[in-house]
Amino acid sequence: MTNAIELQGIRKTFGPKVAVDSLDLVIPAGLMVGVIGPNGAGKTTTIRMIMSILFPDSGRLSVLGRASAVQSKDRIGYLPEERGLYKKMRVGAFLTYVARLKGVDATGLQGRVSGWLERVGLADCARKKCEELSKGMQQKVQFVGTIIHEPDLIILDEPFSGLDPVNSRLLTALIREQHAAGRTVLFSTHQMSQAETLCDRIVMIHQGKKVLDNTPEEIRSRFDPRTVAFQPVGSLPSGPPPHPDIESLEAAPGHIRAHLREGARPGAVVAAIAAAVPCNRIEVVRPTLDDVFVDIVTRGESGDRQALLESLRSGGDMGGD
């Protein structure tokens, strides 16, 4: 399998700030890869270097076998973080224009545009000006413009940002469809759950450095489970926790979560809880990517774990990217 993207020792600074630091990344053709991390981690800067919008201070890169994305531009679909359409253009005309720029033959193009607008629920918007659409509708138009020429490589920078749950689900289905057609997909997000459900591989970046690069399952398997969830029959008995490896107990909707000390043996804790507390259900909770990333970022640091976790889930600003 050939590689769609290769980065070797890529470094990018803005004055004294190191945005990307000695980044190595290889993405084989046909994979769906998510680049995750809080805002300010370096995700967008990395994507802009892949797209030749920015140039690295040092290091080497190749895109679709070429030294620059510019040399393969008609084979790439790019959705930037900054959304933008030609506001005064009508939606159908805009998509036709973008497709022609990317080398799509005019024959049958009108039908292709109409079909895509119907797919994204905008069949009645072809004659509307782009500025007349809502933000979410504009984002769907821009996504269609990204993939209408059937590119080999699709790069999406925070594609789900600002979408409501219905449109987020639609976009997820469309991205999966593009991947199933054999296309390489690279997208950035600060929301771990999206990457966890979509991606063949996940790259985690923190402060410009790559801290993990594996499949979701490989990433989770490298970190011991640190939580046991159980649903007691009746109320939880008072007194100390039933096992010394339980660091704290947390009430969650419909169950109790026992957070374990580092190095704890979850099986022993499960047995102790089952012996001490009649339960309807008890299970070891595997760590989520949120948990893994927060562990990596805050390990050996004085950072606020809860603040970082909230930022990952809500998209709160952790600094410029």
C-alpha positions as CSV (number, residue, x, y, z in Angstrom):
1,M,0.0,0.0,0.0
2,T,1.4,3.4,-1.0
3,N,1.3,6.4,1.4
4,A,-1.0,9.3,0.8
5,I,0.9,11.6,3.2
6,E,4.4,11.5,4.7
7,L,5.8,13.9,7.1
8,Q,9.4,13.6,8.4
9,G,10.7,15.9,11.2
10,I,8.3,18.7,10.4
11,R,8.8,21.8,12.6
12,K,7.0,25.1,12.4
13,T,7.4,28.2,14.6
14,F,5.7,31.5,14.8
15,G,8.2,33.8,16.5
16,P,9.1,32.2,19.8
17,K,6.1,29.9,19.7
18,V,6.7,26.3,18.5
19,A,3.5,25.3,16.8
20,V,4.6,21.9,15.5
21,D,7.8,20.2,16.8
22,S,9.6,17.3,15.0
23,L,6.4,15.7,13.7
24,D,6.7,12.4,11.9
25,L,3.5,11.1,10.3
26,V,2.8,8.4,7.7
27,I,-0.7,7.9,6.4
28,P,-1.2,4.9,4.0
29,A,-3.6,5.4,1.2
30,G,-7.2,4.3,1.9
31,L,-7.1,4.9,5.7
32,M,-9.4,7.2,7.8
33,V,-7.1,9.0,10.2
34,G,-8.1,11.4,12.9
35,V,-5.8,14.1,14.3
36,I,-7.0,14.9,17.8
37,G,-6.0,17.2,20.6
38,P,-7.2,20.4,22.3
39,N,-7.4,23.7,20.5
40,G,-3.9,25.1,20.2
41,A,-2.3,21.6,19.9
42,G,-1.0,22.2,16.4
43,K,-3.6,20.3,14.3
44,T,-4.6,23.1,12.0
45,T,-1.0,24.2,11.5
46,T,-0.1,20.6,10.5
47,I,-3.0,20.5,8.0
48,R,-2.0,23.8,6.5
49,M,1.5,22.6,6.0
50,I,0.2,19.4,4.3
51,M,-1.9,21.7,2.0
52,S,1.1,24.0,1.3
53,I,-0.7,27.0,2.8
54,L,2.1,27.2,5.3
55,F,5.6,25.9,4.8
56,P,7.6,24.1,7.5
57,D,10.8,25.6,8.9
58,S,12.5,22.3,8.6
59,G,11.6,18.7,7.7
60,R,10.2,17.0,4.6
61,L,6.8,16.1,3.4
62,S,5.0,14.5,0.5
63,V,1.4,14.4,-0.5
64,L,0.1,11.7,-2.9
65,G,3.6,11.0,-3.9
66,R,4.5,14.6,-4.7
67,A,6.6,17.2,-2.8
68,S,3.7,19.6,-2.6
69,A,-0.1,19.4,-2.4
70,V,-0.2,22.0,-5.1
71,Q,1.1,19.4,-7.6
72,S,-1.8,17.1,-6.7
73,K,-4.5,19.8,-6.0
74,D,-7.1,18.3,-8.3
75,R,-6.9,15.0,-6.4
76,I,-7.4,16.6,-3.0
77,G,-10.6,17.8,-1.3
78,Y,-9.9,20.3,1.5
79,L,-12.4,21.7,4.0
80,P,-10.6,24.4,5.9
81,E,-11.3,25.4,9.5
82,E,-12.4,28.8,8.4
83,R,-15.7,28.4,6.6
84,G,-16.1,30.5,3.5
85,L,-18.3,30.7,0.4
86,Y,-18.8,33.3,-2.3
87,K,-21.8,34.9,-0.5
88,K,-23.4,36.4,-3.5
89,M,-23.2,33.3,-5.7
90,R,-26.1,31.0,-6.0
91,V,-25.6,27.6,-4.4
92,G,-25.9,25.6,-7.6
93,A,-23.6,27.9,-9.5
94,F,-21.0,27.8,-6.7
95,L,-20.8,24.1,-6.7
96,T,-20.6,24.0,-10.5
97,Y,-17.8,26.5,-10.4
98,V,-15.8,24.6,-7.7
99,A,-16.2,21.3,-9.6
100,R,-15.0,22.8,-12.8
101,L,-12.0,24.3,-11.0
102,K,-11.2,20.8,-9.9
103,G,-11.3,19.4,-13.5
104,V,-14.8,17.9,-13.5
105,D,-16.2,17.6,-17.0
106,A,-19.3,19.8,-17.7
107,T,-21.2,16.8,-19.1
108,G,-23.5,15.6,-16.4
109,L,-22.3,18.1,-13.9
110,Q,-25.6,19.7,-13.3
111,G,-27.1,16.3,-12.4
112,R,-24.2,15.7,-10.0
113,V,-24.8,19.0,-8.3
114,S,-28.5,18.4,-8.0
115,G,-28.0,14.9,-6.6
116,W,-25.6,16.1,-4.0
117,L,-27.9,18.9,-2.9
118,E,-30.7,16.4,-2.5
119,R,-28.4,14.1,-0.5
120,V,-27.7,16.9,2.1
121,G,-31.3,18.1,2.3
122,L,-30.8,21.2,0.2
123,A,-32.6,20.3,-3.0
124,D,-34.6,23.5,-2.9
125,C,-31.6,25.8,-2.3
126,A,-29.8,25.6,-5.7
127,R,-31.1,29.0,-6.7
128,K,-30.6,30.6,-3.3
129,K,-27.6,32.8,-2.7
130,C,-25.0,31.3,-0.3
131,E,-25.5,34.2,2.1
132,E,-29.2,33.3,2.4
133,L,-28.4,30.0,4.0
134,S,-27.9,29.2,7.7
135,K,-24.5,28.5,9.0
136,G,-25.2,24.8,9.1
137,M,-26.5,24.8,5.6
138,Q,-23.5,26.7,4.4
139,Q,-21.3,24.1,6.0
140,K,-23.0,21.3,4.1
141,V,-22.6,23.2,0.8
142,Q,-18.9,23.6,1.5
143,F,-18.5,19.9,2.3
144,V,-20.2,19.0,-1.0
145,G,-17.8,21.4,-2.7
146,T,-14.9,19.5,-1.0
147,I,-15.8,16.1,-2.4
148,I,-17.8,16.8,-5.5
149,H,-14.8,16.0,-7.8
150,E,-14.3,12.6,-6.1
151,P,-10.8,13.3,-4.8
152,D,-8.3,10.6,-3.8
153,L,-7.4,12.4,-0.5
154,I,-10.0,14.3,1.6
155,I,-8.7,16.6,4.4
156,L,-11.2,18.1,6.8
157,D,-10.3,20.6,9.5
158,E,-12.8,20.4,12.4
159,P,-15.6,19.3,10.0
160,F,-18.2,18.9,12.8
161,S,-17.7,22.3,14.4
162,G,-21.0,24.1,14.7
163,L,-23.2,21.3,13.4
164,D,-26.4,20.2,15.3
165,P,-26.7,16.5,16.1
166,V,-28.8,15.7,13.0
167,N,-26.4,17.3,10.6
168,S,-23.4,15.9,12.5
169,R,-24.9,12.4,12.0
170,L,-25.5,13.1,8.3
171,L,-21.9,14.3,7.9
172,T,-20.6,11.3,9.7
173,A,-22.5,9.0,7.2
174,L,-21.1,10.9,4.2
175,I,-17.5,10.7,5.5
176,R,-17.9,7.0,6.0
177,E,-19.3,6.7,2.5
178,Q,-16.2,8.5,1.1
179,H,-13.9,6.2,3.0
180,A,-15.8,3.1,1.9
181,A,-15.2,4.2,-1.7
182,G,-11.5,3.8,-1.1
183,R,-10.5,7.4,-0.4
184,T,-8.0,8.5,2.2
185,V,-9.6,10.7,4.8
186,L,-7.7,12.9,7.3
187,F,-9.7,15.0,9.7
188,S,-8.9,17.0,12.8
189,T,-11.1,17.3,15.8
190,H,-10.9,18.2,19.5
191,Q,-13.8,15.8,20.1
192,M,-12.4,12.4,20.9
193,S,-15.7,10.5,20.5
194,Q,-15.9,11.3,16.8
195,A,-12.4,10.0,16.1
196,E,-13.0,7.0,18.3
197,T,-16.1,5.9,16.3
198,L,-14.8,6.8,12.8
199,C,-11.1,6.3,12.5
200,D,-8.8,3.4,11.5
201,R,-6.0,5.3,13.2
202,I,-5.8,8.1,15.6
203,V,-2.9,10.6,16.0
204,M,-2.8,12.6,19.2
205,I,-1.0,15.9,19.3
206,H,-0.2,17.9,22.4
207,Q,1.8,21.2,22.3
208,G,2.9,20.5,18.8
209,K,4.3,17.0,19.5
210,K,2.8,13.6,18.5
211,V,2.1,11.7,21.7
212,L,0.3,8.7,20.2
213,D,-0.3,7.1,16.8
214,N,-2.2,3.9,16.9
215,T,-5.6,2.3,16.2
216,P,-8.3,3.2,18.8
217,E,-8.2,-0.3,20.3
218,E,-4.4,-0.3,20.5
219,I,-4.5,3.1,22.3
220,R,-7.0,1.9,24.8
221,S,-5.3,-1.4,25.4
222,R,-2.1,0.4,26.5
223,F,-3.8,2.0,29.4
224,D,-5.1,0.0,32.3
225,P,-8.8,0.4,33.2
226,R,-9.1,2.6,36.2
227,T,-12.9,2.6,36.8
228,V,-15.4,0.0,37.9
229,A,-19.1,0.7,37.4
230,F,-21.7,-1.0,39.5
231,Q,-25.4,-0.7,40.1
232,P,-26.2,-1.5,43.7
233,V,-29.5,-3.1,44.8
234,G,-30.9,-0.5,47.1
235,S,-28.6,2.1,48.7
236,L,-24.8,1.9,49.0
237,P,-23.7,0.8,52.5
238,S,-22.0,3.5,54.5
239,G,-18.4,3.2,55.6
240,P,-15.1,3.0,53.8
241,P,-14.9,1.6,50.2
242,P,-14.9,-2.2,50.1
243,H,-11.3,-2.4,48.7
244,P,-8.2,-0.3,49.5
245,D,-7.5,0.2,45.8
246,I,-10.7,2.3,45.4
247,E,-9.5,5.9,45.5
248,S,-13.0,7.4,45.3
249,L,-16.7,6.6,44.6
250,E,-18.7,8.8,42.3
251,A,-22.5,8.8,41.9
252,A,-23.4,8.6,38.2
253,P,-26.9,8.4,36.5
254,G,-28.2,4.9,37.4
255,H,-24.9,3.6,38.8
256,I,-21.8,4.2,41.0
257,R,-18.3,4.6,39.6
258,A,-15.4,3.4,41.6
259,H,-12.2,5.2,40.6
260,L,-9.1,3.0,41.2
261,R,-5.6,3.9,42.3
262,E,-2.8,3.6,39.8
263,G,-1.6,0.0,39.5
264,A,-4.9,-1.4,41.0
265,R,-6.1,-4.9,39.9
266,P,-9.6,-4.3,38.6
267,G,-10.6,-8.0,39.0
268,A,-9.8,-7.9,42.7
269,V,-11.9,-4.7,43.1
270,V,-14.8,-6.2,41.2
271,A,-14.7,-9.3,43.4
272,A,-14.6,-7.1,46.6
273,I,-17.5,-5.0,45.5
274,A,-19.6,-8.0,44.5
275,A,-18.9,-9.6,47.9
276,A,-19.8,-6.4,49.9
277,V,-22.6,-4.9,47.9
278,P,-25.5,-6.7,46.2
279,C,-25.5,-5.5,42.6
280,N,-27.7,-5.7,39.6
281,R,-24.7,-5.0,37.4
282,I,-21.0,-4.6,37.7
283,E,-18.3,-4.1,35.1
284,V,-14.8,-2.8,34.4
285,V,-15.0,0.4,32.3
286,R,-12.4,0.6,29.6
287,P,-10.7,4.0,29.3
288,T,-12.1,6.3,26.6
289,L,-9.8,8.4,24.3
290,D,-10.8,11.4,26.5
291,D,-9.4,9.6,29.5
292,V,-6.3,8.5,27.7
293,F,-5.5,11.9,26.3
294,V,-6.1,13.6,29.7
295,D,-3.8,11.1,31.3
296,I,-1.0,11.8,28.8
297,V,-1.3,15.5,29.0
298,T,-1.5,15.8,32.7
299,R,0.9,13.0,33.6
300,G,3.7,14.6,35.6
301,E,2.2,18.1,35.2
302,S,0.2,20.3,37.5
303,G,-2.5,20.9,34.8
304,D,-6.1,20.9,35.7
305,R,-7.4,17.5,34.5
306,Q,-11.1,18.5,34.7
307,A,-10.5,21.8,32.8
308,L,-8.7,20.0,30.0
309,L,-11.4,17.3,29.8
310,E,-14.1,19.9,29.6
311,S,-12.2,21.7,26.8
312,L,-11.9,18.5,24.8
313,R,-15.6,17.8,25.1
314,S,-16.9,21.3,24.6
315,G,-14.3,22.8,22.3
316,G,-13.3,25.4,24.8
317,D,-10.3,27.6,23.8
318,M,-7.0,26.2,24.9
319,G,-5.0,28.7,22.8
320,G,-4.6,29.3,19.1
321,D,-3.9,26.4,16.8
